[in-house]
Amino acid sequence: MNAKSTETLLELRHLVKRYGGLLATDNLDLTVTRGEIHAIIGPNGAGKTTLIHQISGAIAPTSGSILFNGRDITGVSMHERVKLGLARSYQITNIFKEYSVLDNIALAVQARRGSSMRFWQQAVSDKALFDEARAIGGQVGLEARIDVIAGNLAHGEQRQLEVGLALATLPKLLLLDEPMAGMGPDESARLIPLIRNLRNEIGVVLIEHDMDAVFQLADRITVLVAGRVIATGTPDQIRNDPEVKKAYLGDEAIA
């Protein structure tokens, strides 16, 4: 991890989420530093998505606290968290499949500025708006597809566009929940460098079942089992942790 990435951006303190008798998040502590890619892995039912829901504000924890950029946001709405710089890709906005890639990103930029769809007619002549949108399209690898109707994009390209819509909000931290789900190997290979290039610009929390991608991308990895953290460390530390191997990775070596 880059030496300058030492300042805590996200901190979870004693986080608990109960659903009746089910303990989905078990007294969980976690920190994400500014500019790192922090992966969260674990078997199905480990509580990964429940955790992301709590960080994004989609659901409230039973107890504990969530601090973002030094501020307690435990009771802050999801919309307000986005404004503070905490973005979750697919929750920022839906893709407008009848609009071009450029128009989709421009709408997201416009929303960040505080305007709504009804001002779209006035916005279409805003050169700065579209210059910024075009730059974001290039950042997510869609410069050659910028004028394509979003509904005509391949699945992997639509996921790239979703990341672009999130980046249009100028996030400090981006939550990615299984961004490579449903992708073929070629599509995943294009998304990996896109995510890697976010490092040191913003923090990234990554939930992903593709272990090859996780071990290529992550600066640190946290392993959840039954809502509890069993290990946090560098990829090498996690790869060689006997408890992690027993609980999740098994005996298969990850190159």
N, C-alpha and C positions, 0 to 999 in steps of 0.2 A: 504494500500500500504506500502511496505517496506520503513522504514524511510530513508534508504540510497538513495532511488530513487528520488532525488530532482534536479539533474542536467538536464537541458533541452537538449534533443537530436534532436528533430525536432520542428521547429517553423514556422508557416504560418502567414504572416503579410498582412492583408488587401487584401486577395486573391480574385480576380474577374475573372470569365470566362463567356464570352458572346458568344452566337451563334446567330448572327443577333439580333433580338429583344428579344431572350430568355436569361435570366440571370440565368445561371446554378450554379454559385458560387457567393454569394452575400457578398462581403466585409468581408471575413471569416478570423477570427483569431483562432489559435489553437496551443497548445503546447503538446508535448509528452515527458515525462521524461525518462531518462535512466532506463531500467529495469522494466517498467510498461507495462501492457496490457491495451491499450486504445481503447475502442470500439466506433464505429461510427454507429449510428442507425437512422432510419427515414423511412417514408413511401416511396413507389415506386415513383420515379421521384423527390426525395429530393435532388439528386445531389451527392450521396455517391460515385458511381463508377467514375463519372467525377472528383471528388476530388482525389481519389486514382490514377487516370491516371495522374493528375498534379503532385502529390507527386513522382510518379515513373518516370516521365519524358516522358510518352507516349504522352501527349499533353501539350502545353504551356499555362500558364494562360494569360488572357488578360492584367491584371495588378496585382501588388502585388509582394511579394517575398516569397521564400522558403529557409529556413536556415536549414542545417543539420550538426550536430556536430560542430556548430559555423561558418560554411562556407555557403555563399550564393550560392545555386546550381540552382537558377531559370533558368539559361541558359545552364545548364550542361546536356549532353545527358544521356539517360537511361543507356547505357552501362557504362559510366563513373560513374554514381550514384551507380551501382552495385559494381564497383571497390572501391568506397568510403565506402561501407558497407550498402547500402540501397537496400534491396532485395524484390522483389515481387514474390511470390512462382511460379506461373505458367509462368511467363515471364523469368525466369532464363534460363531454357532450357526445351525442350520437352522431355517427356519420350520416350526412345527408346524401343518400346514394344517387339522387338525381342531379347533384351538383358536381362540379369538377373538383379535383384535388385542391387546386388553388383556392377556389371559392370556399371549400370546407375550412381550410386553414385560416383564410381571411375572416370568416365568420367567428372563429375561435378567438382571433386577435381582437376583433371588434367587441366581442363579449367581455374580454378582459378590460377593455377600455371603458366598459360600463354602458354600452349601447345595446339595443335589442334589435331583433330582426326587422322591426318596422322602419328602422333607419337604413336598411340595406341599400335602398335606391340612392340615397345620398352618399353612401360609403363606396359605391362602385367606382366613383371617380377619384378616390383617395389613393394617390400613387404610393404614399408611404406605407399605407395599410397593405397593399399588394406586394410591395417590395419586401416587407417583413415576412409576409406569408410565403413568398417565393424562396426566401432565404431558409425558412424553416423546412420547406419541402426539400430543398437541397440537403439540409442537415440530416433528414431521415431517409435519404437515398431515393427520393421520388422526383428529382429534377427532370428526368426524361419522361415522367408520367404526369407532369403538373397540370396539363390540360385535359387529362382523361377523366371521364365521368366516374365518380367513386364506385358506383355499382358495378362497373366493368373491370375493376381491379381484381387481381388474384387475391386469395385469402391472405397470403403473407404480406402483400402490398397494403391490404386494408389494415392489418396490424401495424404496419409502419405508419400509416396515416393516423391511426389512433394515438401512437406515440407523438406524432407531430401536433395533434390537437392538444395533447397535454402540455407539450413544450411551449405552445402558444400562450399559456397562462403564466409563463416565466416562473416555473416552480423552483423551490430550493430543494425539495425532496420529491421523487417520483416513485410511486408504488406500482409495481408491475406484477400482476397475478397471472402466472402461467402464460406469458406472452407468446410462447412457441407452440401452444396447444393447437393441434390440427395441422401443423406445418409439416411439409416434406423436408428432407435433408437440405435441399438447395435453398429453400426459403429460410430455414433456421440459420444456414451459413451466412445469409445476407443480414439477418437481424442481429447476430452476435456482435459484429463490429459496430453496428449502430449503437447498441447498448454500451459497449466498451468505451465508445467515444464520449459518452456522457460523464464518465469518471473525471473527477476534479472540477467539473463545471457545476454539477448538482449531485446530491446524494441519491442513491437508488436502493430501494428495498425490493428484492427479487424473489418471488416464489416460482419455482420451476421444477418440473419432474425430469427434465432432460439433464442428467447428471454430467454429461460431457460439457454441455453449455455452462452449467453452474461452476464446474471446476476450471473452465477457461476464463470466466468472467469475474468471479467473486474475489474481493479482497479479504472478506471474512464470511464465515458461514455459521449460522446457528441451526442446531438440530432440535426439532420438537418431537416429542413422543407423548401422546395422551395429554396434550396441553402444557407440558412441562419442558423446560430447556434441559437437555442432557449434556450439551456441549456447545461451546462457541470457540472458534479459532480460525486460523488460516486454512486454506485448502489442504496443505500438507498435514497440519495437525488433525483436521477432521478425517482425512483419508486414512490416517494411521491410528485413530482412536479406537481401542478395542470395544468400548461400550457402544460407539456409533456403528461399528461393523456388526455387532451382535443385534442391535435394535433395528437397523435400517439398511445399511449398505451391503451387508452380507460379506461373503468372502471374495466377491468380484473386485479385482483391482481396477482402479480408475486412473487412467494414464494422465 
